[in-house]
Amino acid sequence: MKAVLCTLFILGVAQVQSTSTTNFGSLPHDPGVRTGAPAAGSPLTGLTTGQLSYFQNGQDAFSETIFVQNAPPGGDNGLGPRFNSNSCISCHAFPAVGGTSPLVNPQIAAATAMGARNHVPSFLSATGPVREVRFKTKPDGTPDGGVHALFVISGRSDAAGCNAQQEDFSNASNLSFRIPTPTFGLGLIEAIPDATLRANLSANPVIKAALGITGKFNTSGNDGTITRFGWKAQNKSLEIFSGEAYNVENGVTNRLFPQERDETPGCRFNTTPEDNVNFDTGDSDDVVLFSSFMALLAPPARGPITTSVSNGADVFRTTGCALCHTPSLQTGQNKVAALSQQSVALYSDAAVHGMGPGLADSIQQGAATGDEFRTAPLWGLGQRIFFLHDGRTSDLMQAIRAHASDGNNQFPASEANGVIRRFIQLSNSDTQDLLNFLRSL
C-alpha cells in the first residue's frame, strides 16, 4: 500500500508541475501547486522521546490499510459494512501523510478492492478530489445532513455472505460534498484558548462592520466551549474528530463511536468496538494514536519569501482578507511544551461565517447553518491541489471569487462580498502578488 501511495505522489507531483508552466502572459493567475519536497509531515520540534514515539506509532496506524477481517501483517480489521475509503492516508495524503486529497483518487481502487461490487458514483473521478457525500434531506423532506457512505463491503473476499446494498446517489440536487481537511498543526489549533479566539473575533469592529463581516463560533452543546475542527467547526477535539472519522469514513467502531452504522445481518464479522484499548497490555487504541499523531504534527513550512510574496502579504492585509484569515494566534499553557505559548500562523479565526448561496451546502451542524463555514486555515495552501469545501476547483483565483455571492430568499449575501469587491479592484500586479503570497504559505 505504501509503495502504491508513493507512486501516486510521484504521478501527482509530475502532473501538477506540468500545469504550472502554462503561459498566461501578464494576466494574474494561480502560479499552481508549489513544487519540490513536501513542506509538511514532520513532528513538532522539541518533542520528548515518549512524545516522538506516540507520533511515530500514530503515523503508522494512520497509514494502515483496513480490511474487513483477517488483515495481513501491517493492516487492521474493521472495514465497513459501509465506508468511504480503506485507510486514513487515502484521504489525508498530499503533500505528505496527514495532508489532504491527492491528485490520484484512491477511492476509485478502494471501491472494487478484493472483489467488492460497488459502482463508482459520477461525482468521483480518478483525478478528482477524495469526497464524502451528505444528503440535504431525507425521503420525507425533513433535514438530513449526515454522511452517506459511498461503498459497501458486499462481494469482498473478506466479507463472504454480506449482501448490503450500495446507496443511490442519483438525485444530484440532494447531494452535498466535502473534501478532507489537512491535519497539519492541529494540536496547535486545539491549544489556542477560547478567550484568545473570542478577543480576536471582536477585534476591528468598525472595519468589519463596514465590510459586512460578522462571524460567530460553533460551540459544544454541553459545555459551551468553542468547537474548531471540520468544515463547519463541528468537532470539539482531535480525539472526537478521530473517533468519528474512523467510524464514518472507514466503518470502524471504536470507544467513542461503538455501534455499527449498518447492522445488516450477515455483514458483521468482528466483535465491537473493533478498535479498543488493550486492557491487558495497556496498548493504546487507534483513535488515541490518530489524535496524538495529529496533535504532534508540525504545521506546514513556508515557501520562498520573494519581493512579490512580501507585497502580496501587505495586499492580503489591506484588502481585508486578514480580518477572517487571521495570520497568527497564540496558544496558552500546555502540558506538552511544544504546544505551550506558541505562535500559530494558521491564517484563520476558527469562526464560522455566512458565505452566501454560492457556497451554501444546505447542511446545518451545531450552530453553523446551511451557508456557514469555518474560516479555512490557509497554512499549507501552497501545496494544496483542491479548494473549497467540495473541491469544486483547483484554481486559486476561482476559489477566491467564489467567496462572493448575492443573497436570495434562502440565504443572505456572503460576508466576504466587501472584501471580494476590493480584490477585483486590485491592479494586475497586486493581484498576482497576492496569489504568489498565498502559494507561499
Phi, psi and omega in degrees: 000315181296323178296320178298316181296323177299319177298319179298318180298317181297313178298318182296313181296319180300317181290319178298317180298323183293333181277345185275357182261005180300138181270106180263003183066222184266358181288142177299139181207155175295120180292351176093173181301128181296128184272177182101189183295150176304134180265029183202170177109357181266160175286161173302149174284150176087015178283151175283170178301317179294320179294320177297324178296317177297319179300311183293317178297322177294319178297320178297315179295322179298331186266355183292145169275137184256132177249167176293309180203170177053046181295141175288169177306134182091353177252185180215162182257159171123003182301136172079199005300335176242145185202162174256332174196175190247023172190161176290321185290340180293332176267324186247075191239335191241135006273001179206172179304128183104353183279221182233202190298130175281169181293320178267119188281112181293344180296332181297316178287323181296332184300325184240012180301140177058031174089008180301145188259030183282146167268142177276118180300155185295338182275002173252142175217162183297329182249012177265178181285154166300135181224149162246161183232139173242149174266133180290317181226159174276170180304333180274003177090354178281157182300142176248269176091350182278160177286131175250112186301142185285325191232162174234164183273358182304131180096341180293145181292342177260017179220041184302131178098347179280131179233034176298143183262135176294143181290162179265118182248025186281342181274084188301326183291345181260004185258141176228129188254151172224144172251162183294141173271140177295151185252005181297134174072014186292333177297325177292319178295321179297332186272359178283126181296148176303321182299323178295317180295318182293320179295321180294318180294330180278349183288158177054048186295327184291309181293324177297317179297319180296328181268355179084019181267127176239276180086157177203173178255142164281142185225160177292134178289349181262304185252357175078001180282164186286129171266149193214005182243143183102164184299333178245021181053043187272346183252138186282317188222165178294329179289318176296316177304316182291313182297319180293315181296322180299321181280316186282316185275324183250347181080015182269119176288150183208180184300327182275331179226079192277350182261143173294141177285340178224120182251034177305126178304139180087000182243010178249116188244353183230154172288154183245153355288140185292329174252119184209155174294143176273103185291339181279322182258342183083007180294141181289153173277168184297324181300317177295319180294317178302310184293326177293318178302312181292323181295329184257007180278127184291154174291162179294150177273152177286156171275189181300140179259097180268176176299320178297317180296317179297317177294322178298326177295322177293319178296320178304319181285311185290333177288335178110000180301324184288350178293333174252314179276071183302122185300322186207140173227170187243135173284164175265197176288138185217145179295333175272113186303325182292347178253357189266128176054047182252145172280131186243106183273062188276338185056053177200151174259001180064007178268165174256141183229147176286123185252007175081174184297331184297326179253352183304139177246001178061026179246126176258133176225111186063229180277352181278119184274186189294347178242008185255136179223151173295142172299112185294128173301136184263351179299139184086000183300330182298334180241036176249140185267314188248146186236161180071166190298332184253004178067030187289343182214154171249007182256119184298323178298315178297320180297319179295311182297331180292347177291341181267137181195127175287154180286165173220195183285356179251319184228144176288172179297155180295140174295342183272359186303317181297319179291318181293327174300318177296321182299313185288347177268357179293154172293162178301320183292319178292322177299315180296320178297321179296316178296319178296322176298313182299321180284351175275347185285000000 
